[in-house]
Amino acid sequence: MIFAAGLAACGVALILALVRAMRGPTPFDRLLAVNAIGTTVILGIALHGYALGRPEFVDISILYAVINFIGTFAVLKLFNTGGLGDTGGRAKPDLDSVMADGQVRNSKQAGTKSGGRS
């Protein structure tokens, strides 16, 4: 009975997250929905392992949670910098280093911290 209720709750959460992932309206909403789908799958794996009496499913769900966590940060870095590699700083200029006419000032002139390595 409890297994069926938990499975039904996971199913409803999965459907709602799929709708949010498709409808959007922003990429961050879609990312949050995909993260929620991953969390629901993790709960489903753990619930399935509990129902079958196989504790190794908890290890699988923990591994999947770590992969979901790393993937979320990779996508957020892609949104923030425009790439996944280390370019020695931000790919986009800081807002306080952009002059009124749109030109980018040197970071030392702008009074900001250096984005690169020392």
C-alpha positions in Angstrom: 0.0 0.0 0.0 2.7 2.5 1.0 4.8 1.4 -2.0 1.9 2.1 -4.4 1.3 5.5 -2.8 5.0 6.4 -3.1 5.1 5.2 -6.7 2.0 7.2 -7.5 3.5 10.3 -5.9 6.7 9.9 -7.9 4.7 9.4 -11.1 2.7 12.6 -10.5 5.8 14.6 -9.7 7.5 13.2 -12.8 4.6 14.2 -15.1 4.4 17.7 -13.5 8.2 18.1 -14.0 7.9 17.0 -17.6 5.3 19.6 -18.3 7.4 22.3 -16.8 10.4 21.1 -18.8 8.5 21.4 -22.0 6.6 24.6 -21.4 9.5 26.6 -20.0 9.3 29.8 -20.3 13.0 30.3 -19.4 16.0 28.0 -19.7 16.4 28.1 -15.9 12.9 26.8 -15.5 13.7 24.0 -17.8 16.9 23.2 -15.9 15.1 23.2 -12.6 12.5 20.8 -14.1 15.2 18.4 -15.5 16.8 18.5 -12.0 13.4 17.7 -10.5 13.0 14.8 -12.9 16.4 13.5 -11.9 15.5 13.7 -8.2 12.2 11.9 -8.9 14.1 9.1 -10.7 16.5 8.8 -7.7 13.5 8.4 -5.4 12.0 5.9 -7.7 15.2 3.8 -7.8 15.5 3.9 -4.0 11.8 3.0 -3.6 12.1 0.1 -6.1 15.2 -1.2 -4.2 13.2 -1.0 -0.9 10.3 -2.9 -2.4 12.5 -5.7 -3.8 14.6 -5.9 -0.6 17.8 -5.0 -2.5 19.9 -2.5 -0.6 22.4 -2.0 -3.4 19.8 0.1 -5.2 20.5 2.8 -2.6 24.1 2.9 -3.8 22.9 3.2 -7.4 20.6 6.1 -6.5 23.4 7.9 -4.6 25.6 7.6 -7.7 22.8 8.9 -9.9 22.3 11.8 -7.4 26.0 12.8 -7.7 25.9 12.6 -11.5 22.7 14.8 -11.4 24.4 17.3 -9.1 27.5 17.6 -11.3 25.4 17.8 -14.5 23.4 20.7 -13.0 26.5 22.7 -12.2 28.0 22.0 -15.6 24.9 23.4 -17.3 24.8 26.4 -15.0 28.5 27.1 -15.9 27.6 26.8 -19.5 24.8 29.4 -19.1 27.1 31.7 -17.1 30.3 31.6 -19.1 29.3 30.3 -22.5 31.6 27.3 -22.3 32.7 24.4 -20.1 36.4 24.8 -20.4 38.7 26.9 -18.3 39.4 30.0 -20.2 41.2 31.8 -17.4 38.2 33.8 -16.4 34.7 34.8 -17.4 33.8 34.6 -21.0 31.5 37.6 -20.7 32.7 41.0 -19.4 31.5 42.1 -16.0 28.7 44.7 -16.1 30.7 47.2 -14.0 33.6 47.2 -16.4 31.4 48.2 -19.4 31.4 51.9 -20.2 28.3 53.8 -21.1 29.2 53.6 -24.8 29.5 49.8 -24.7 33.2 49.5 -24.7 34.9 47.3 -22.2 37.4 48.9 -19.9 40.5 47.2 -18.5 39.7 45.5 -15.2 42.4 47.5 -13.4 40.8 50.8 -14.7 37.3 49.6 -13.7 38.4 48.9 -10.1 37.2 45.3 -10.2 39.0 42.1 -9.3 40.9 40.3 -12.0 38.9 37.5 -13.6 42.0 35.6 -14.6 44.7 33.8 -12.8 47.6 35.6 -11.2 
